[in-house]
Amino acid sequence: MALDEVINNISEGAQVKARELSAEAEKERAAILKQADDKVAAKRLAQQKELEVALKRLKQQEISSAELEAKRVILNAKKDILDKSFQVALDSLLNMDEGNRGRMYRKILEGGKTVIKAPKVYCPRGESKLISGVSGLGSIIETDMEAGVILEDASGIVRLDYRFRVLLESVWDKELKNVSNILFG
């Protein structure tokens, strides 16, 4: 019985040792799994933060892009309104009645004669009658041109262009900011 007892003791000791080793291995396995889970959770959290930052940046880019597009659309609309306003003003000048056009021509000629003495005057066909009563002019030549007059000195070197389109463009360029403020505030 002594041998059985020794075998039982050894067997019990081995089983205890096996249980201890198994428990220790289980603890180690649990620690390794916990460590792996912690690493996965940390990576997941880092990736989530990167994703949130990327989404936030993308959203901001989309907002900025939309704001720029809206500004472009508004600027194009304002430009169209300004272009139409210019055209309406030009049309009203080009289509004004003969009485007003004659008065305008006489005012232009009075001012132009102070720059060019006895100027040669170019005017649209059929409109020389509107300026025929103005004294101090050289010759009056009718030509194919828009409404307005062009004054030229005797040598042909100096020309003053007082066509209505040119005058309006000059005033428009100088006053564009004021016109824009009136139209758009």
Secondary structure as UniProt FT lines:
FT   HELIX           2..94
FT   HELIX           98..113
FT   TURN            114..115
FT   STRAND          120..124
FT   TURN            125..126
FT   HELIX           128..130
FT   TURN            131..133
FT   STRAND          140..143
FT   STRAND          148..152
FT   TURN            154..155
FT   STRAND          159..163
FT   HELIX           164..184
//
